[in-house]
C-alpha cells in the first residue's frame, strides 16, 4: 500500500507518477493559488523600469509569466542574461532554449551573491516575482551596489481557509513560505505528528519561525530530490 503524503501545492502528472513510483500516494490539497498577471500589465510595468543588465527568476510561476510575454512580444528582452535560483526554475527556461546561470546556493541571498559576482556595480537587475516576495535578494543586491527592481508578474493567494485534507497522511510537504503562512493563519493543527518536509531552506526558515521543529529538506530544491527524502524517511 502506498504511503499518503499531503502536498500543499498542485502537482503535475509527471510529479504524481514519480511519487507513486516511490510508493507515495499524493494527497493534493493546496494552501496557495497562483494568478499570472495579464501580459499587457507586465509589459507596461516593465516599460517603466530602466533597461536591465540581466534578469532573475526564483520560481517557475515567474518563468511562465515571462514566457507568456514572449509569445505576445517575441522581442521582449531578447539576448538578456538570465539568472535562476535553482535547477527546477532553470529547467523550464532551458527547455525553451535559454542559457541560464544558476545560483550556487538555492536561497534569495545565494541568488543575489551569484548575480553580484558576475555583473559590475551599478548594473540593473529585474527580478520577475510574485506580489509576495521575501527581501533577501533585493537587500543583498543593493548592498553589493547592484540596482534591484522587482517586476511583479503573478499574484500568490494564500488559502487560509483551506484547512487540511480529510484523508490521513504520514507527511506534509511545503513548497513556499506563502504556503506556511497560509497554514499558520488558518490555525490548522497537524495531527499524529507527520513528517514535515520543505522544498528548500527559505521555506524551512519560515517553518522554524512558526514553531516547527524537525524539518527535512532535500539537498536540491526539486520535487525529484524531495521525493527521495520522503521515500528514505517513510520507509525507515
BARO-399176 format. One line per field, with one value per atom (N, C-alpha, C): chain; atom name; x, y, z. Coordinates in steps of 0.02 Angstrom, whole numbers. Layout:
BEGIN
unit: A, ...
site: CA, ...
east: X, ...
north: Y, ...
up: Z, ...
% end
This chain:
BEGIN
unit: A, A, A, A, A, A, A, A, A, A, A, A, A, A, A, A, A, A, A, A, A, A, A, A, A, A, A, A, A, A, A, A, A, A, A, A, A, A, A, A, A, A, A, A, A, A, A, A, A, A, A, A, A, A, A, A, A, A, A, A, A, A, A, A, A, A, A, A, A, A, A, A, A, A, A, A, A, A, A, A, A, A, A, A, A, A, A, A, A, A, A, A, A, A, A, A, A, A, A, A, A, A, A, A, A, A, A, A, A, A, A, A, A, A, A, A, A, A, A, A, A, A, A, A, A, A, A, A, A, A, A, A, A, A, A, A, A, A, A, A, A, A, A, A, A, A, A, A, A, A, A, A, A, A, A, A, A, A, A, A, A, A, A, A, A, A, A, A, A, A, A, A, A, A, A, A, A, A, A, A, A, A, A, A, A, A, A, A, A, A, A, A, A, A, A, A, A, A, A, A, A, A, A, A, A, A, A, A, A, A, A, A, A, A, A, A, A, A, A, A, A, A, A, A, A, A, A, A, A, A, A, A, A, A, A, A, A, A, A, A, A, A, A, A, A, A, A, A, A, A, A, A, A, A, A, A, A, A, A, A, A, A, A, A, A, A, A, A, A, A, A, A, A, A, A, A, A, A, A, A, A, A, A, A, A, A, A, A, A, A, A, A, A, A, A, A, A, A, A, A, A, A, A, A, A, A, A, A, A, A, A, A, A, A, A, A, A, A, A, A, A, A, A, A, A, A, A, A, A, A, A, A, A, A, A, A, A, A, A, A, A, A, A, A, A, A, A, A, A, A, A, A, A, A, A, A, A, A, A, A, A, A, A, A, A, A, A, A, A, A, A, A, A, A, A, A, A, A, A, A, A, A, A, A, A, A, A, A, A, A, A, A, A, A, A, A, A, A, A, A, A, A, A, A, A, A, A, A, A, A, A, A, A, A, A, A, A, A, A, A, A, A, A, A, A, A, A, A, A, A, A, A, A, A, A, A, A, A, A, A, A, A, A, A, A, A, A, A, A, A, A, A, A, A, A, A, A, A, A, A, A, A, A, A, A, A, A, A, A, A, A, A, A, A, A, A, A, A, A, A, A, A, A, A, A, A, A, A, A, A, A, A, A, A, A, A, A, A, A, A, A, A, A, A, A, A, A, A, A, A, A, A, A, A, A, A, A, A, A, A, A, A, A, A, A, A, A, A, A, A, A, A, A, A, A, A, A, A, A, A, A, A, A, A, A, A, A, A, A, A, A, A, A, A, A, A, A, A, A, A, A, A, A, A, A, A, A, A, A, A, A, A, A, A, A, A, A, A, A, A, A, A, A, A, A, A, A, A, A, A, A, A, A, A, A, A, A, A, A, A, A, A, A, A, A, A, A, A, A, A, A, A, A, A, A, A, A, A, A, A, A, A, A, A, A, A, A, A, A, A, A, A, A, A, A, A, A, A, A, A, A, A, A, A, A, A, A, A, A, A, A, A, A, A, A, A, A, A, A, A, A, A, A, A, A, A, A, A, A, A, A, A, A, A, A, A, A, A, A, A, A, A, A, A, A, A, A, A, A, A, A, A, A, A, A, A, A, A, A, A, A, A, A, A, A, A, A, A
site: N, CA, C, N, CA, C, N, CA, C, N, CA, C, N, CA, C, N, CA, C, N, CA, C, N, CA, C, N, CA, C, N, CA, C, N, CA, C, N, CA, C, N, CA, C, N, CA, C, N, CA, C, N, CA, C, N, CA, C, N, CA, C, N, CA, C, N, CA, C, N, CA, C, N, CA, C, N, CA, C, N, CA, C, N, CA, C, N, CA, C, N, CA, C, N, CA, C, N, CA, C, N, CA, C, N, CA, C, N, CA, C, N, CA, C, N, CA, C, N, CA, C, N, CA, C, N, CA, C, N, CA, C, N, CA, C, N, CA, C, N, CA, C, N, CA, C, N, CA, C, N, CA, C, N, CA, C, N, CA, C, N, CA, C, N, CA, C, N, CA, C, N, CA, C, N, CA, C, N, CA, C, N, CA, C, N, CA, C, N, CA, C, N, CA, C, N, CA, C, N, CA, C, N, CA, C, N, CA, C, N, CA, C, N, CA, C, N, CA, C, N, CA, C, N, CA, C, N, CA, C, N, CA, C, N, CA, C, N, CA, C, N, CA, C, N, CA, C, N, CA, C, N, CA, C, N, CA, C, N, CA, C, N, CA, C, N, CA, C, N, CA, C, N, CA, C, N, CA, C, N, CA, C, N, CA, C, N, CA, C, N, CA, C, N, CA, C, N, CA, C, N, CA, C, N, CA, C, N, CA, C, N, CA, C, N, CA, C, N, CA, C, N, CA, C, N, CA, C, N, CA, C, N, CA, C, N, CA, C, N, CA, C, N, CA, C, N, CA, C, N, CA, C, N, CA, C, N, CA, C, N, CA, C, N, CA, C, N, CA, C, N, CA, C, N, CA, C, N, CA, C, N, CA, C, N, CA, C, N, CA, C, N, CA, C, N, CA, C, N, CA, C, N, CA, C, N, CA, C, N, CA, C, N, CA, C, N, CA, C, N, CA, C, N, CA, C, N, CA, C, N, CA, C, N, CA, C, N, CA, C, N, CA, C, N, CA, C, N, CA, C, N, CA, C, N, CA, C, N, CA, C, N, CA, C, N, CA, C, N, CA, C, N, CA, C, N, CA, C, N, CA, C, N, CA, C, N, CA, C, N, CA, C, N, CA, C, N, CA, C, N, CA, C, N, CA, C, N, CA, C, N, CA, C, N, CA, C, N, CA, C, N, CA, C, N, CA, C, N, CA, C, N, CA, C, N, CA, C, N, CA, C, N, CA, C, N, CA, C, N, CA, C, N, CA, C, N, CA, C, N, CA, C, N, CA, C, N, CA, C, N, CA, C, N, CA, C, N, CA, C, N, CA, C, N, CA, C, N, CA, C, N, CA, C, N, CA, C, N, CA, C, N, CA, C, N, CA, C, N, CA, C, N, CA, C, N, CA, C, N, CA, C, N, CA, C, N, CA, C, N, CA, C, N, CA, C, N, CA, C, N, CA, C, N, CA, C, N, CA, C, N, CA, C, N, CA, C, N, CA, C, N, CA, C, N, CA, C, N, CA, C, N, CA, C, N, CA, C, N, CA, C, N, CA, C, N, CA, C, N, CA, C, N, CA, C, N, CA, C, N, CA, C, N, CA, C, N, CA, C, N, CA, C, N, CA, C, N, CA, C, N, CA, C, N, CA, C, N, CA, C, N, CA, C, N, CA, C, N, CA, C, N, CA, C, N, CA, C, N, CA, C, N, CA, C, N, CA, C, N, CA, C, N, CA, C, N, CA, C, N, CA, C, N, CA, C, N, CA, C, N, CA, C, N, CA, C, N, CA, C, N, CA, C, N, CA, C, N, CA, C, N, CA, C, N, CA, C, N, CA, C, N, CA, C, N, CA, C, N, CA, C, N, CA, C
east: 42, 0, 44, 26, 65, 53, 104, 102, 74, 20, -10, 32, 42, 80, 41, 33, -2, 46, 29, 66, 25, 56, 20, 17, 38, 27, 8, -21, -40, 21, 13, 66, 46, 96, 80, 79, 59, 52, 118, 173, 238, 257, 244, 260, 218, 155, 111, 138, 156, 182, 246, 292, 355, 344, 296, 280, 256, 211, 183, 236, 283, 338, 382, 380, 419, 375, 317, 271, 238, 230, 199, 134, 80, 16, 4, 7, -2, -73, -78, -141, -134, -162, -152, -207, -185, -231, -195, -200, -160, -177, -125, -133, -121, -102, -97, -125, -144, -160, -122, -112, -71, -113, -107, -139, -86, -71, -25, -57, -18, -44, -53, -100, -107, -42, -27, 35, 41, -12, -9, 11, -12, 5, 79, 105, 177, 220, 202, 242, 239, 182, 176, 221, 222, 266, 339, 356, 425, 448, 403, 420, 438, 413, 427, 494, 527, 590, 650, 707, 768, 789, 821, 842, 886, 873, 910, 975, 1023, 1085, 1072, 1029, 1011, 944, 914, 851, 859, 815, 821, 753, 754, 694, 706, 656, 661, 601, 559, 504, 484, 454, 430, 370, 331, 274, 298, 353, 380, 405, 435, 457, 398, 343, 283, 258, 259, 237, 282, 348, 396, 385, 377, 368, 303, 252, 189, 198, 238, 254, 290, 335, 373, 327, 273, 226, 193, 175, 140, 189, 249, 300, 367, 377, 435, 503, 509, 574, 585, 539, 543, 606, 652, 713, 756, 756, 798, 872, 906, 978, 999, 952, 968, 998, 1043, 1071, 1020, 1017, 966, 998, 976, 998, 937, 949, 895, 916, 866, 878, 899, 865, 879, 867, 882, 878, 807, 757, 688, 664, 681, 662, 701, 765, 807, 785, 762, 744, 690, 643, 589, 616, 663, 694, 738, 778, 822, 781, 723, 681, 655, 656, 635, 693, 753, 811, 853, 842, 879, 940, 994, 1052, 1041, 1057, 1040, 1100, 1112, 1161, 1124, 1143, 1107, 1145, 1110, 1140, 1174, 1231, 1266, 1230, 1193, 1152, 1081, 1033, 964, 925, 949, 915, 916, 875, 874, 942, 976, 1043, 1093, 1085, 1129, 1120, 1058, 1044, 1077, 1068, 1098, 1174, 1204, 1276, 1303, 1268, 1290, 1285, 1231, 1223, 1278, 1287, 1336, 1407, 1421, 1489, 1501, 1448, 1456, 1434, 1409, 1393, 1430, 1438, 1476, 1430, 1461, 1423, 1388, 1328, 1288, 1245, 1252, 1210, 1138, 1092, 1021, 993, 960, 930, 855, 819, 747, 736, 696, 678, 604, 590, 521, 496, 443, 425, 350, 330, 261, 248, 184, 166, 189, 199, 225, 296, 344, 414, 454, 504, 549, 602, 632, 676, 749, 769, 840, 875, 844, 877, 889, 837, 843, 891, 886, 930, 1003, 1016, 1085, 1114, 1073, 1097, 1111, 1066, 1076, 1139, 1150, 1210, 1274, 1268, 1326, 1335, 1292, 1298, 1264, 1219, 1181, 1110, 1085, 1018, 966, 920, 870, 800, 766, 697, 652, 608, 560, 508, 496, 444, 390, 338, 285, 248, 243, 211, 158, 150, 96, 76, 17, -10, -12, 14, 9, -48, -97, -155, -151, -146, -143, -213, -222, -288, -293, -305, -303, -362, -414, -473, -471, -416, -414, -412, -384, -378, -331, -342, -300, -344, -315, -355, -393, -449, -488, -454, -418, -383, -324, -308, -249, -185, -132, -68, -11, 44, 103, 155, 150, 197, 162, 191, 164, 222, 211, 263, 244, 291, 281, 330, 303, 344, 361, 331, 344, 328, 360, 343, 269, 241, 171, 125, 141, 100, 106, 165, 174, 131, 133, 94, 20, -3, -74, -94, -50, -62, -68, -21, -20, -81, -96, -153, -219, -222, -282, -290, -239, -239, -252, -222, -228, -180, -203, -161, -148, -84, -66, -78, -109, -124, -75, -61, -22, 51, 76, 148, 175, 148, 175, 245, 283, 348, 335, 376, 369, 428, 414, 465, 459, 516, 519, 558, 537, 572, 641, 651, 716, 724, 782, 798, 756, 736, 695, 628, 597, 534, 545, 601, 618, 625, 656, 663, 595, 548, 480, 446, 457, 428, 457, 523, 555, 530, 521, 498, 427, 391, 323, 316, 372, 370, 378, 392, 404, 474, 480, 545, 583, 576, 614, 586, 628, 608, 658, 634, 677, 679, 739, 748, 796, 777, 822, 883, 936, 997, 984, 942, 923, 848, 829, 759, 717, 712, 672, 624, 569, 521, 554, 597, 630, 671, 711, 752, 708, 654, 607, 575, 556, 526, 576, 640, 690, 694, 690, 691, 630, 573, 512, 519, 541, 547, 594, 651, 701, 676, 636, 615, 548, 507, 444, 453, 505, 516, 560, 587, 632, 594
north: -60, 0, 63, 110, 172, 216, 255, 297, 366, 389, 453, 512, 561, 621, 682, 730, 792, 839, 858, 909, 973, 1027, 1089, 1133, 1106, 1138, 1085, 1108, 1061, 1028, 966, 929, 916, 915, 897, 821, 797, 725, 688, 719, 686, 679, 730, 727, 675, 670, 619, 549, 539, 473, 457, 505, 494, 477, 511, 497, 425, 405, 337, 284, 299, 252, 242, 291, 286, 265, 236, 209, 265, 323, 380, 396, 403, 423, 496, 541, 612, 628, 664, 694, 768, 790, 858, 903, 949, 995, 1063, 1106, 1167, 1217, 1252, 1307, 1375, 1375, 1437, 1425, 1480, 1478, 1534, 1526, 1572, 1603, 1669, 1703, 1744, 1725, 1764, 1830, 1884, 1949, 1949, 1989, 1995, 2020, 1996, 2014, 2089, 2122, 2195, 2231, 2205, 2236, 2226, 2167, 2154, 2197, 2201, 2240, 2314, 2337, 2407, 2422, 2377, 2387, 2385, 2339, 2333, 2397, 2426, 2486, 2544, 2543, 2598, 2591, 2534, 2521, 2539, 2554, 2565, 2499, 2504, 2445, 2400, 2334, 2289, 2264, 2251, 2216, 2141, 2117, 2046, 2040, 1981, 1969, 1907, 1901, 1846, 1815, 1750, 1712, 1669, 1666, 1622, 1575, 1572, 1525, 1507, 1449, 1428, 1470, 1495, 1538, 1601, 1630, 1690, 1674, 1615, 1595, 1589, 1560, 1553, 1622, 1670, 1737, 1768, 1759, 1784, 1753, 1687, 1652, 1672, 1686, 1710, 1778, 1821, 1886, 1878, 1828, 1817, 1794, 1760, 1739, 1800, 1848, 1908, 1958, 1963, 2010, 1973, 1940, 1895, 1928, 1993, 2025, 2051, 2035, 2058, 2029, 2074, 2056, 2005, 2011, 1967, 1975, 1918, 1919, 1938, 1946, 1966, 1908, 1922, 1869, 1850, 1786, 1761, 1724, 1740, 1705, 1671, 1612, 1575, 1552, 1545, 1521, 1448, 1406, 1334, 1298, 1233, 1191, 1185, 1180, 1170, 1231, 1290, 1351, 1356, 1341, 1346, 1296, 1238, 1186, 1209, 1247, 1271, 1321, 1362, 1408, 1371, 1324, 1286, 1248, 1222, 1185, 1230, 1295, 1343, 1378, 1348, 1371, 1426, 1441, 1495, 1469, 1507, 1493, 1526, 1489, 1512, 1503, 1552, 1545, 1532, 1479, 1457, 1474, 1496, 1512, 1450, 1460, 1404, 1380, 1425, 1409, 1431, 1385, 1398, 1438, 1498, 1545, 1613, 1659, 1726, 1760, 1749, 1776, 1744, 1678, 1643, 1668, 1681, 1708, 1777, 1819, 1886, 1882, 1836, 1829, 1808, 1762, 1740, 1797, 1835, 1892, 1943, 1962, 2015, 1995, 1930, 1908, 1910, 1917, 1912, 1974, 2024, 2088, 2143, 2199, 2254, 2296, 2331, 2377, 2428, 2447, 2493, 2460, 2393, 2357, 2357, 2345, 2345, 2274, 2249, 2182, 2188, 2156, 2147, 2078, 2075, 2012, 1997, 1949, 1929, 1892, 1916, 1890, 1896, 1870, 1873, 1939, 1952, 2010, 1999, 1936, 1919, 1894, 1931, 1912, 1926, 1886, 1896, 1948, 1982, 2038, 2021, 1958, 1942, 1959, 1941, 1953, 2027, 2066, 2138, 2172, 2155, 2186, 2169, 2106, 2085, 2118, 2123, 2155, 2229, 2263, 2334, 2345, 2301, 2306, 2295, 2259, 2246, 2299, 2349, 2402, 2388, 2338, 2320, 2347, 2380, 2409, 2354, 2349, 2294, 2322, 2292, 2313, 2251, 2242, 2186, 2200, 2152, 2157, 2105, 2128, 2082, 2057, 1991, 1962, 1910, 1894, 1850, 1862, 1841, 1850, 1783, 1782, 1723, 1735, 1691, 1698, 1644, 1665, 1619, 1594, 1529, 1499, 1482, 1533, 1525, 1484, 1476, 1437, 1365, 1347, 1280, 1223, 1236, 1182, 1129, 1067, 1012, 957, 909, 857, 815, 790, 744, 676, 658, 594, 595, 539, 535, 541, 566, 572, 562, 536, 521, 577, 621, 676, 734, 794, 853, 890, 914, 947, 1020, 1065, 1137, 1159, 1194, 1217, 1291, 1329, 1401, 1430, 1486, 1521, 1542, 1557, 1578, 1522, 1460, 1403, 1394, 1405, 1401, 1454, 1515, 1569, 1555, 1527, 1510, 1457, 1409, 1357, 1388, 1432, 1462, 1508, 1549, 1595, 1557, 1498, 1457, 1421, 1427, 1396, 1321, 1291, 1219, 1183, 1129, 1089, 1021, 1006, 940, 886, 833, 777, 719, 680, 618, 630, 690, 705, 681, 707, 687, 714, 682, 709, 774, 825, 889, 898, 911, 918, 985, 1018, 1083, 1076, 1111, 1108, 1139, 1188, 1221, 1258, 1289, 1321, 1383, 1420, 1479, 1459, 1408, 1382, 1351, 1317, 1287, 1342, 1398, 1454, 1480, 1483, 1507, 1457, 1393, 1342, 1349, 1357, 1363, 1426, 1480, 1543, 1536, 1486, 1475, 1413, 1393, 1343, 1271, 1258, 1188, 1168, 1106, 1082, 1045, 979, 937, 946, 971, 983, 949, 911, 879, 922, 930, 972, 936, 929, 896, 939, 907, 945, 991, 969, 1010, 1027, 1089, 1109, 1087, 1021, 993, 941, 930, 879, 810, 796, 731, 718, 768, 760, 756, 794, 793, 724, 694, 627, 576, 584, 538, 544, 606, 617, 583, 591, 559, 484, 456, 384, 356, 389, 365, 368, 418, 428, 393, 384, 350, 274, 250, 178, 154, 202, 182, 168
up: 0, 0, 0, -42, -46, 15, 32, 92, 74, 107, 89, 115, 72, 89, 65, 109, 91, 56, -5, -43, -42, -20, -10, -73, -129, -194, -244, -300, -353, -383, -404, -437, -510, -554, -623, -630, -688, -698, -689, -712, -705, -632, -592, -520, -484, -502, -472, -489, -552, -573, -536, -530, -496, -422, -391, -321, -312, -355, -350, -363, -407, -420, -358, -312, -250, -191, -207, -157, -115, -145, -111, -147, -110, -139, -123, -173, -159, -137, -83, -60, -75, -131, -155, -126, -84, -51, -44, -97, -99, -44, -22, 26, -8, -72, -110, -180, -212, -283, -317, -382, -420, -477, -485, -542, -578, -641, -680, -699, -696, -717, -793, -818, -891, -923, -982, -1016, -1024, -1044, -1054, -989, -933, -869, -853, -866, -854, -899, -963, -1011, -994, -970, -951, -891, -842, -784, -804, -850, -873, -910, -948, -987, -941, -879, -833, -797, -807, -772, -816, -786, -826, -859, -916, -954, -910, -910, -867, -897, -853, -872, -877, -831, -828, -793, -797, -762, -719, -668, -620, -607, -594, -578, -516, -473, -415, -410, -463, -463, -535, -542, -608, -629, -582, -599, -634, -609, -641, -712, -720, -787, -834, -810, -851, -873, -827, -845, -899, -891, -940, -1008, -1010, -1073, -1107, -1068, -1095, -1128, -1096, -1126, -1193, -1196, -1258, -1315, -1299, -1351, -1382, -1340, -1364, -1395, -1365, -1388, -1395, -1452, -1460, -1447, -1459, -1449, -1378, -1333, -1263, -1230, -1211, -1175, -1215, -1279, -1320, -1302, -1295, -1283, -1213, -1168, -1099, -1060, -1015, -972, -918, -902, -856, -798, -737, -677, -645, -615, -582, -513, -471, -402, -400, -439, -435, -500, -499, -558, -586, -541, -564, -604, -580, -616, -681, -679, -739, -793, -772, -820, -869, -844, -887, -939, -919, -966, -1017, -992, -1037, -1089, -1068, -1114, -1170, -1159, -1209, -1244, -1236, -1274, -1243, -1179, -1147, -1109, -1111, -1069, -1001, -949, -881, -835, -792, -739, -674, -639, -580, -516, -465, -401, -372, -339, -308, -245, -214, -155, -170, -163, -183, -130, -117, -72, -105, -79, -105, -100, -44, -35, -83, -93, -140, -211, -231, -297, -305, -255, -257, -261, -223, -223, -291, -324, -391, -441, -437, -483, -471, -407, -391, -410, -410, -428, -503, -542, -615, -653, -618, -652, -616, -648, -618, -573, -527, -484, -527, -506, -545, -597, -605, -652, -628, -674, -659, -668, -616, -618, -610, -656, -648, -617, -566, -534, -547, -590, -603, -541, -510, -445, -431, -374, -351, -315, -303, -262, -190, -170, -104, -114, -90, -101, -38, -28, 29, 10, 60, 46, 32, 43, 42, -23, -79, -144, -156, -148, -159, -112, -48, 2, -11, -29, -41, -103, -156, -217, -205, -172, -159, -116, -68, -26, -66, -122, -165, -218, -218, -268, -334, -333, -393, -385, -436, -433, -445, -398, -398, -410, -459, -475, -477, -429, -433, -487, -529, -580, -563, -530, -509, -571, -577, -636, -619, -555, -535, -462, -446, -379, -343, -283, -240, -190, -192, -148, -94, -31, 25, 43, 39, 52, 126, 166, 239, 265, 225, 247, 221, 189, 157, 208, 267, 317, 293, 316, 295, 266, 230, 198, 249, 226, 268, 271, 216, 215, 263, 294, 337, 295, 324, 288, 338, 312, 353, 351, 302, 295, 261, 270, 237, 204, 143, 104, 92, 109, 96, 42, -9, -65, -62, -16, -15, 54, 71, 133, 134, 76, 73, 96, 78, 100, 176, 202, 275, 310, 283, 314, 309, 253, 246, 298, 308, 358, 428, 444, 511, 521, 471, 477, 483, 452, 457, 523, 566, 633, 628, 577, 568, 615, 644, 690, 658, 651, 624, 676, 655, 700, 685, 735, 730, 709, 720, 709, 642, 587, 522, 512, 468, 447, 409, 423, 389, 342, 278, 227, 193, 183, 150, 85, 33, -32, -29, 16, 20, 86, 94, 158, 173, 121, 134, 164, 137, 164, 233, 242, 307, 360, 342, 389, 411, 363, 380, 427, 416, 460, 531, 535, 601, 637, 599, 629, 657, 633, 657, 702, 731, 784, 764, 700, 680, 700, 723, 747, 693, 692, 644, 574, 529, 460, 414, 367, 318, 255, 227, 167, 119, 56, 8, -7, -32, -50, -109, -155, -212, -208, -223, -217, -276, -286, -340, -311, -347, -324, -324, -373, -376, -313, -292, -232, -170, -170, -113, -106, -162, -159, -132, -149, -122, -46, -21, 52, 84, 54, 80, 80, 25, 19, 71, 80, 129, 201, 217, 286, 302, 252, 264, 267, 235, 234, 291, 330, 384, 448
% end
